[in-house]
Every structure is written in C-alpha cells, then in structure tokens.
Amino acid sequence: MKKKPTFAVLGAGNGGVATAADLTVRGFDVNLWEHPDFKENIRPLQEIGGINLEILPSTPLKEGFARVKLITTDIQKALEDADVVMVIVPSFAHGAFAEFCAPHLKDGQVVVINPGNFGGAVQFYNTFKQKSSAKGVIFAEAECMIYACRKKDPTTIWIRGYKKGLRIAALPAKYNEKVMELIQQVYPDVLPGENIIETGLSNPNPIIHTPIMTLNAGLIDRTKGDFLFYKEGMTPVIAKVVEAIDSERMAVGDVFRTKMRSMYEQDKEWYGYQGAVGKNIYETTVNNSIYQWSKAPDSFQHRYLTEDIPYGLAAIEDLGKKAGVPTPITTSMINIAQVLVGRDLREERRSLEKLGLAQKSVDEIIRFVNEGE
C-alpha cells in the first residue's frame, strides 16, 4: 500500500488556504506556512486550529472543518516532513518565496508552483542551485491554480470551481512521471503537461483578464467595477480579441514544438462538468456557473493587469521575439494596459535574461525544459 504523500503549502492567501483545507478534509497531512511579514493572515486560523471549508455543490469536493496539522510562519518546520511543497502565491512573490524556502528544502522533495506562469519553476530552480545542498529536488509548475476560490471571512474559504484536466509539468519534463506519481494521489484528474513551456503559457488569466479589463476600461472607470466581470464584461467582440491573443500564444508554442490547447478547449475540459458549454470562448465564459458571482475590479491597480501583464502576456511577447513569431495583438494589449496602470509593466517582467535563458537558442531552450542542463 502506497504511503500517502504529505504536503507543505506555502502562502496563506485564497489559493493556499483552499489547498490546505481541501487536502486536510480529504485525509492528507498538511503544513500551512505564511511569510512572517503576513503573519496576521494566519492568526485567526491558528486560534481555531484550522479552516472552515465551504464548497459549491457542483464541484466533486467535500466541505467541513479542516483541522490542519500545522499552521506556522516557521519555514523549517513547515518543510521538514513534507513530500510535496505547494507554492501558491502571486508570481511577483516567487522570488522572495524561493529565497526563503530553498535553504530548507530536503532531499527528494517535489516543489510545485501553482501557477508557474512562464519561468516560475526556472526561477525556483536557479535560486535552489545557489542556496541549497539538497539532492534530488524536483521543481514543477501547474498551468493554473486548481481551485476557483475566495475567502468569505478570515477563517472560511469557499471553493466554487475545481479544474479537471489541469496540466502540471516538471523541470525538466523527463521527471513528469515521478511528479505525477505523487500529485495524482490527491488530484487524480491532473494530467502531465508536455513541459513548462506548455504550462507556463497556458494560464488563461492573462489571455482573458487583460482584454476584459482594457476593453471595459470606461465601464470600470465609471462604475468602479459594479458589474459581473466574466458574465457581463465578456462580450462577443471582446472574445474575438481573446481569440487573437490566444492564436499568437499557440503560434509561439508551435515554434517551441509544444502543442497547446486553445483557451476554449481548455475551458471546456476544466469546467465542462460545471456548465462551461458552448461553441467558443465567449459562450463557455458566460455560461460557466462559477462566474455568476465574480464582480469586476474597482481599479486598474489590480493583479488582472499588474500580474497578468508582466508574468503572462510579456512572456508570450518575449518568447515570440526569440522564436521570430509576431505578436502584434499581445503587444498592443500590453501597451494599452500600461497606460491604464500608469507604469512600465515590462520592466517588472520575468524576462528571458532574468531567467538565464536569453543566450540560449530556441533549440537549446527546448532541450533545457525537456532534458535539463
């Protein structure tokens, strides 16, 4: 009989709390860690000894009180007995979290960045090489967070969506089988991604959030986000822009010899069982029951632009330049978003240079993500 894997969940925002709660309710041992600078996030959870989990009945999950094994700001204690380390923080925090955890990683652990966006696993791997002497640590990344969730209050998380067919890929991809052996014990619907190019470019957030934000700029400005972001913000003409960006993304993937699903195909695979039905991305978005509560942001200083541009669309643009693939719609969307936000978001991107990949050719990058150094 296989030993159940144990988990450390790093980050106590919506996604981290949802992960810790769901895994605990399903009988897995979980250590939930939060950065000491944000210790107030976990104080209410420490006081009650766990997390109240509520779910939308259309998901396959169970609700209840999750008595989490350990809730802490001590990174060494959080990591010491974990088989799998789930990093669940915004992309702009990946660098800080990598620096914090790398010296404490143990031999043979699997670290999954949820989501990686392009380069999350590479950033952790590069930091690990500098900061750790552990052996056999494998880094992997998911194309998106597996849950759609929100905190209802400081001790209650509500999961309204659960993705079936989510891809996870190891760095390098030759370790996919080992990662799947662990992850599929808790997420049996997860599938191996071809490599981190597929997972890194397949987060739908930059492809969908950015056009809805920029092309509804007047409505957001006037109403301060008083409309349903997906069900009302997505329109047939905005969906055409989503599809144009998506086409550029897949064209970049083709040059890197990585076949990716379209956003429409992905949406149906993830959420078809929850009502994401239709003939195109417009229809699957507005018909998806999990989006009926999602209000629009009240400002442009929001992660739908401040994260999704530098860690999403900018990666498509960068890899497009490397591959010789034009990305004019993606570039236009970045330029418009920068005006709305009021700063140069490309300066904040996780560039190929920052990842140590700028001097590699397309073929060398492909070999790196598939076979390693």
C-alpha positions as CSV (number, residue, x, y, z in Angstrom):
1,M,0.0,0.0,0.0
2,K,1.4,3.4,-1.0
3,K,2.2,5.8,1.7
4,K,0.1,9.0,1.4
5,P,2.2,12.0,0.5
6,T,2.5,14.8,3.0
7,F,2.2,18.4,2.0
8,A,3.6,21.8,2.8
9,V,1.5,24.7,1.4
10,L,3.4,27.9,1.2
11,G,1.2,31.0,1.1
12,A,-2.0,31.6,3.1
13,G,-4.0,33.6,0.6
14,N,-7.1,32.3,-1.1
15,G,-5.4,29.6,-3.0
16,G,-3.1,28.4,-0.2
17,V,-5.9,28.3,2.3
18,A,-8.2,26.4,-0.2
19,T,-5.5,23.9,-0.8
20,A,-4.7,23.3,2.8
21,A,-8.4,22.9,3.7
22,D,-9.3,20.6,0.8
23,L,-6.3,18.3,1.3
24,T,-6.9,18.1,5.0
25,V,-10.6,17.3,4.7
26,R,-9.6,14.5,2.3
27,G,-7.2,13.0,4.9
28,F,-3.8,14.3,3.9
29,D,-1.3,15.8,6.4
30,V,-0.7,19.5,5.6
31,N,1.6,22.2,7.0
32,L,0.4,25.6,6.0
33,W,3.1,28.3,6.0
34,E,2.8,32.0,5.7
35,H,5.6,34.5,5.3
36,P,6.4,36.2,8.7
37,D,5.6,39.6,7.2
38,F,2.0,38.4,6.8
39,K,1.6,36.5,10.0
40,E,-1.8,38.2,10.7
41,N,-3.2,36.3,7.8
42,I,-2.9,33.0,9.7
43,R,-3.5,34.2,13.3
44,P,-7.3,33.6,13.1
45,L,-6.7,30.1,11.7
46,Q,-4.2,29.3,14.4
47,E,-6.7,30.4,17.0
48,I,-9.4,27.9,15.8
49,G,-6.8,25.3,14.8
50,G,-7.9,25.0,11.2
51,I,-10.1,26.2,8.3
52,N,-13.8,26.2,7.6
53,L,-14.3,24.8,4.1
54,E,-17.4,25.5,2.1
55,I,-17.9,24.3,-1.5
56,L,-20.2,24.8,-4.4
57,P,-22.1,21.5,-4.8
58,S,-21.3,21.2,-8.5
59,T,-17.6,20.5,-7.5
60,P,-16.6,16.9,-6.6
61,L,-15.2,18.2,-3.2
62,K,-16.4,17.8,0.3
63,E,-16.8,20.6,2.8
64,G,-16.2,20.6,6.5
65,F,-13.8,21.8,9.2
66,A,-10.2,21.2,8.2
67,R,-8.0,20.7,11.3
68,V,-4.7,21.5,9.7
69,K,-1.7,19.6,11.1
70,L,0.5,22.8,11.4
71,I,-0.2,26.5,10.7
72,T,3.1,28.4,11.1
73,T,5.5,31.1,10.0
74,D,8.5,28.8,10.7
75,I,9.6,27.7,7.2
76,Q,11.9,24.9,8.6
77,K,9.1,23.3,10.5
78,A,6.7,23.6,7.6
79,L,9.1,21.9,5.2
80,E,10.8,19.3,7.3
81,D,8.3,16.4,6.9
82,A,6.7,17.3,3.5
83,D,6.9,15.1,0.4
84,V,5.3,17.8,-1.8
85,V,5.7,21.5,-1.4
86,M,2.9,23.5,-3.0
87,V,3.9,27.2,-3.6
88,I,0.7,29.2,-4.0
89,V,1.4,32.9,-4.2
90,P,1.2,35.6,-6.9
91,S,4.1,35.5,-9.5
92,F,5.7,38.6,-8.1
93,A,6.3,36.8,-4.8
94,H,8.0,33.8,-6.4
95,G,11.5,35.3,-6.0
96,A,11.0,36.0,-2.3
97,F,9.5,32.7,-1.6
98,A,12.3,30.9,-3.4
99,E,14.9,32.7,-1.4
100,F,13.0,31.8,1.8
101,C,12.5,28.1,1.2
102,A,15.5,27.0,-0.8
103,P,17.9,26.6,2.1
104,H,15.4,24.4,3.9
105,L,14.4,22.0,1.1
106,K,15.1,18.3,1.8
107,D,16.4,15.5,-0.4
108,G,13.8,14.2,-2.8
109,Q,11.1,16.8,-2.3
110,V,8.8,17.8,-5.2
111,V,8.1,21.6,-5.3
112,V,5.1,22.6,-7.4
113,I,4.5,26.3,-8.2
114,N,0.7,27.0,-8.6
115,P,0.7,28.5,-11.2
116,G,4.1,28.8,-12.6
117,N,3.3,31.3,-15.4
118,F,6.3,31.2,-17.6
119,G,9.5,30.8,-15.6
120,G,8.2,30.1,-12.1
121,A,9.9,26.7,-11.9
122,V,13.1,28.1,-13.6
123,Q,13.3,30.9,-11.0
124,F,12.9,28.5,-8.1
125,Y,15.5,26.1,-9.7
126,N,18.0,28.9,-10.2
127,T,17.7,30.0,-6.6
128,F,17.9,26.4,-5.3
129,K,21.2,25.9,-7.1
130,Q,22.7,28.9,-5.3
131,K,21.1,28.3,-1.9
132,S,20.7,24.6,-1.2
133,S,22.8,21.4,-1.0
134,A,19.7,19.1,-1.1
135,K,19.7,16.3,-3.6
136,G,17.0,15.1,-6.0
137,V,14.7,18.0,-5.5
138,I,12.3,18.3,-8.5
139,F,10.6,21.6,-9.4
140,A,7.3,21.6,-11.3
141,E,4.6,24.0,-12.2
142,A,0.9,24.0,-12.8
143,E,-0.7,25.9,-15.7
144,C,-3.2,27.5,-13.2
145,M,-4.4,27.0,-9.6
146,I,-6.7,24.0,-9.5
147,Y,-9.4,25.8,-7.4
148,A,-11.5,28.9,-8.1
149,C,-12.0,30.2,-4.6
150,R,-12.4,33.2,-2.2
151,K,-12.2,33.7,1.5
152,K,-15.6,34.5,2.9
153,D,-14.0,35.7,6.2
154,P,-10.7,35.2,8.0
155,T,-11.4,31.5,8.8
156,T,-13.7,30.4,6.0
157,I,-12.7,29.6,2.4
158,W,-15.3,29.0,-0.3
159,I,-14.3,26.8,-3.3
160,R,-16.7,27.3,-6.2
161,G,-14.6,25.7,-9.0
162,Y,-12.4,22.7,-9.4
163,K,-10.5,22.1,-12.7
164,K,-10.5,18.7,-14.3
165,G,-7.6,18.1,-16.7
166,L,-5.2,20.7,-15.3
167,R,-1.7,20.2,-16.6
168,I,1.4,20.0,-14.4
169,A,4.9,19.7,-15.9
170,A,8.3,19.1,-14.2
171,L,11.5,20.9,-15.0
172,P,12.9,19.1,-16.9
173,A,9.9,17.2,-18.3
174,K,11.8,13.9,-18.1
175,Y,10.7,13.9,-14.4
176,N,7.0,14.2,-15.2
177,E,6.3,10.6,-14.3
178,K,7.7,11.0,-10.8
179,V,5.7,14.2,-10.2
180,M,2.5,12.5,-11.4
181,E,3.0,9.5,-9.1
182,L,2.7,11.9,-6.1
183,I,0.2,14.5,-7.4
184,Q,-2.3,12.1,-8.9
185,Q,-2.8,10.5,-5.5
186,V,-4.5,13.7,-4.3
187,Y,-5.6,15.2,-7.7
188,P,-6.5,12.2,-9.9
189,D,-7.8,14.4,-12.7
190,V,-4.5,16.2,-13.2
191,L,-2.6,15.4,-16.4
192,P,1.1,15.8,-17.3
193,G,1.9,18.8,-19.4
194,E,4.4,18.4,-22.2
195,N,6.8,20.7,-20.5
196,I,7.0,24.0,-18.7
197,I,6.5,25.9,-22.0
198,E,3.0,24.4,-22.2
199,T,2.2,25.0,-18.5
200,G,3.9,28.4,-18.5
201,L,1.9,29.8,-21.4
202,S,-1.4,28.1,-20.7
203,N,-2.6,30.2,-17.7
204,P,-5.9,31.6,-19.1
205,N,-5.8,34.7,-16.8
206,P,-3.5,36.9,-18.9
207,I,-5.3,35.9,-22.1
208,I,-8.8,36.6,-20.7
209,H,-8.5,39.1,-17.9
210,T,-6.5,41.6,-19.8
211,P,-8.8,42.1,-22.8
212,I,-11.9,42.3,-20.5
213,M,-10.1,44.9,-18.3
214,T,-8.8,47.1,-21.1
215,L,-11.8,47.0,-23.4
216,N,-14.2,47.7,-20.5
217,A,-11.9,50.5,-19.2
218,G,-14.7,53.1,-19.4
219,L,-17.2,50.9,-17.6
220,I,-14.7,50.1,-14.8
221,D,-13.8,53.8,-14.5
222,R,-17.4,54.9,-14.4
223,T,-18.9,52.2,-12.2
224,K,-15.9,51.3,-10.1
225,G,-16.3,47.7,-11.1
226,D,-20.0,47.4,-10.4
227,F,-20.7,44.6,-12.9
228,L,-20.1,40.9,-13.3
229,F,-16.6,40.6,-14.7
230,Y,-17.0,37.5,-16.8
231,K,-20.7,37.2,-17.4
232,E,-21.2,40.9,-18.3
233,G,-17.6,42.0,-19.1
234,M,-17.1,39.3,-21.7
235,T,-18.9,40.1,-25.0
236,P,-18.6,38.5,-28.5
237,V,-16.3,41.2,-29.8
238,I,-14.0,41.1,-26.7
239,A,-13.9,37.3,-27.2
240,K,-12.5,38.0,-30.7
241,V,-9.6,39.8,-29.1
242,V,-9.1,36.9,-26.6
243,E,-9.0,34.5,-29.6
244,A,-6.5,36.7,-31.4
245,I,-4.1,36.7,-28.4
246,D,-4.7,33.0,-28.0
247,S,-3.7,32.4,-31.6
248,E,-0.4,34.3,-31.1
249,R,0.2,32.3,-27.9
250,M,-0.3,29.0,-29.7
251,A,1.9,30.1,-32.7
252,V,4.7,30.7,-30.2
253,G,4.2,27.3,-28.7
254,D,4.3,25.7,-32.2
255,V,7.8,27.1,-32.8
256,F,8.9,25.6,-29.4
257,R,7.4,22.3,-30.6
258,T,4.8,22.4,-27.8
259,K,1.2,21.7,-28.8
260,M,-1.2,23.6,-26.6
261,R,-5.0,23.6,-26.2
262,S,-6.9,26.7,-27.2
263,M,-8.4,28.7,-24.3
264,Y,-11.8,27.4,-25.5
265,E,-10.7,23.8,-25.5
266,Q,-9.1,24.2,-22.1
267,D,-12.2,26.0,-20.6
268,K,-14.4,23.1,-21.7
269,E,-12.0,20.5,-20.3
270,W,-11.7,22.2,-17.0
271,Y,-15.2,23.3,-16.3
272,G,-17.5,21.5,-18.8
273,Y,-19.0,19.4,-15.9
274,Q,-19.8,22.7,-14.1
275,G,-21.6,24.2,-17.1
276,A,-18.9,25.7,-19.3
277,V,-20.7,24.8,-22.5
278,G,-20.7,26.5,-25.9
279,K,-19.1,26.7,-29.3
280,N,-16.5,29.3,-28.5
281,I,-14.7,31.1,-25.6
282,Y,-17.4,33.7,-25.3
283,E,-20.1,31.1,-24.7
284,T,-18.1,28.9,-22.3
285,T,-17.2,32.0,-20.3
286,V,-20.7,33.5,-19.9
287,N,-22.3,30.1,-19.4
288,N,-20.0,29.0,-16.6
289,S,-21.9,28.9,-13.4
290,I,-18.9,29.5,-11.2
291,Y,-18.6,33.1,-12.6
292,Q,-22.0,34.3,-11.7
293,W,-20.7,36.0,-8.5
294,S,-17.4,37.5,-9.8
295,K,-17.5,41.3,-9.7
296,A,-15.1,43.4,-11.7
297,P,-12.1,45.1,-10.1
298,D,-12.8,48.7,-8.9
299,S,-9.4,49.9,-10.1
300,F,-6.8,49.3,-12.7
301,Q,-4.2,48.7,-9.9
302,H,-5.2,45.1,-9.8
303,R,-3.5,41.8,-10.4
304,Y,-5.6,41.3,-13.6
305,L,-3.1,43.8,-15.1
306,T,-0.3,44.2,-12.6
307,E,0.4,40.4,-12.5
308,D,-1.1,39.2,-15.8
309,I,0.9,41.6,-17.9
310,P,4.5,41.2,-16.6
311,Y,4.1,37.4,-15.8
312,G,1.8,36.5,-18.6
313,L,1.5,38.5,-21.8
314,A,5.1,39.7,-21.6
315,A,6.3,36.1,-21.6
316,I,4.3,35.5,-24.8
317,E,5.9,38.6,-26.3
318,D,9.4,37.7,-25.2
319,L,9.2,34.1,-26.4
320,G,7.7,35.4,-29.6
321,K,10.7,37.6,-30.3
322,K,13.0,34.7,-29.5
323,A,11.1,32.4,-31.9
324,G,10.6,35.0,-34.6
325,V,6.8,34.9,-34.2
326,P,5.0,38.3,-34.5
327,T,2.6,39.0,-31.5
328,P,1.1,42.4,-32.5
329,I,-2.2,42.0,-30.6
330,T,-0.4,40.9,-27.4
331,T,2.0,43.8,-27.7
332,S,-0.9,46.2,-28.2
333,M,-2.7,44.9,-25.2
334,I,0.4,45.3,-23.1
335,N,0.8,48.9,-24.3
336,I,-2.8,49.8,-23.5
337,A,-2.7,48.2,-20.1
338,Q,0.5,50.1,-19.2
339,V,-1.4,53.4,-19.9
340,L,-4.2,52.3,-17.6
341,V,-1.9,51.2,-14.8
342,G,0.4,54.2,-15.2
343,R,3.8,52.4,-15.2
344,D,6.1,50.3,-17.4
345,L,5.0,46.7,-16.7
346,R,7.6,45.2,-19.0
347,E,10.3,46.4,-16.6
348,E,8.7,44.1,-14.0
349,R,8.5,41.1,-16.2
350,R,10.3,37.8,-15.6
351,S,12.4,38.2,-18.8
352,L,14.5,35.5,-20.5
353,E,17.6,37.4,-19.3
354,K,16.5,37.2,-15.7
355,L,15.8,33.5,-16.1
356,G,19.3,32.9,-17.6
357,L,17.8,31.8,-20.9
358,A,18.5,34.9,-23.1
359,Q,21.6,33.4,-24.6
360,K,20.0,30.1,-25.5
361,S,18.6,29.4,-28.9
362,V,15.1,28.0,-29.4
363,D,16.5,24.5,-29.7
364,E,18.6,24.9,-26.5
365,I,15.6,26.2,-24.6
366,I,13.6,23.2,-25.8
367,R,16.4,20.8,-24.6
368,F,16.6,22.6,-21.3
369,V,12.9,22.3,-20.5
370,N,12.7,18.7,-21.7
371,E,16.0,17.2,-20.6
372,G,17.7,19.6,-18.2
373,E,21.1,21.2,-18.3
